[in-house]
């Protein structure tokens, strides 16, 4: 019984480590094809994108509800754009420069 639990824990640990490696690879190199990555790894890697989408959605809803005026909405979008520029800087290939 204990041996089965130990083996199960080892398999779960190895699986978690492999998923973590896939997540790191997806986040590091988005240009690489993600189709061959496990779906759970793609879902975990997209956490930042979902957070940004949720923040933008909240700002839109606050604007519609009248909680934000036009200037407040623009400021919220500017903050989101600045965060996005820090988290995902634009990389221009040297061949295009």
C-alpha positions in Angstrom: 0.0 0.0 0.0 2.7 2.5 0.9 4.7 1.5 -2.2 1.7 2.3 -4.4 1.3 5.7 -2.8 5.0 6.5 -3.2 5.0 5.5 -6.9 1.8 7.6 -7.4 3.4 10.6 -5.7 6.5 10.2 -7.9 4.4 10.0 -11.1 2.4 13.1 -10.0 5.6 15.0 -9.2 7.2 14.1 -12.6 4.0 15.1 -14.4 3.9 18.4 -12.6 7.6 19.0 -13.4 7.0 18.3 -17.1 4.0 20.6 -17.2 6.0 23.3 -15.5 8.8 22.9 -18.2 6.2 23.2 -21.0 4.7 26.4 -19.3 8.2 27.9 -19.1 8.9 27.1 -22.7 5.6 28.6 -23.9 6.1 31.8 -21.9 9.8 32.1 -23.0 9.3 31.6 -26.7 5.8 32.4 -28.0 7.0 32.2 -31.5 7.5 28.5 -31.2 4.5 26.3 -32.1 2.3 25.7 -29.0 0.1 23.1 -30.8 2.4 20.3 -29.6 2.2 21.4 -26.0 -0.2 19.9 -23.5 -3.5 21.9 -23.2 -3.0 22.4 -19.5 0.4 23.9 -20.1 -1.0 26.3 -22.7 -3.8 27.2 -20.2 -1.3 27.9 -17.4 1.0 29.9 -19.7 -1.9 32.1 -20.7 -2.6 33.3 -17.2 -1.1 36.8 -17.8 -3.2 37.2 -20.9 -6.4 36.3 -19.1 -5.5 38.7 -16.3 -5.0 41.6 -18.8 -8.2 40.8 -20.5 -10.1 40.7 -17.2 -8.6 44.1 -16.3 -9.6 45.6 -19.6 -13.1 44.1 -19.4 -13.5 45.6 -15.9 -12.5 49.0 -17.2 -15.0 48.8 -20.0 -17.8 47.8 -17.6 -16.9 50.6 -15.3 -17.0 53.0 -18.2 -20.4 51.7 -19.3 -21.8 51.9 -15.7 -20.6 55.5 -15.5 -18.0 54.8 -12.8 -15.3 56.1 -15.1 -15.3 59.2 -17.2 -13.5 59.4 -20.5 -10.3 60.6 -18.9 -10.4 57.8 -16.3 -11.0 55.2 -18.9 -8.1 56.4 -21.0 -5.8 56.5 -17.9 -6.9 52.9 -17.1 -6.1 51.8 -20.7 -2.7 53.6 -20.5 -1.8 51.8 -17.4 -2.7 48.4 -19.0 -0.7 49.3 -22.1 2.3 50.2 -19.9 2.0 46.9 -18.0 1.7 45.0 -21.3 4.8 46.8 -22.7 6.8 45.7 -19.6 5.5 42.1 -19.5 5.6 41.5 -23.3 8.0 43.9 -25.0 7.8 44.2 -28.7 10.6 42.4 -30.5 11.4 43.6 -34.0 13.6 41.2 -36.1 17.0 42.7 -37.0 16.2 42.1 -40.7 13.5 44.7 -40.5 15.6 47.4 -38.9 
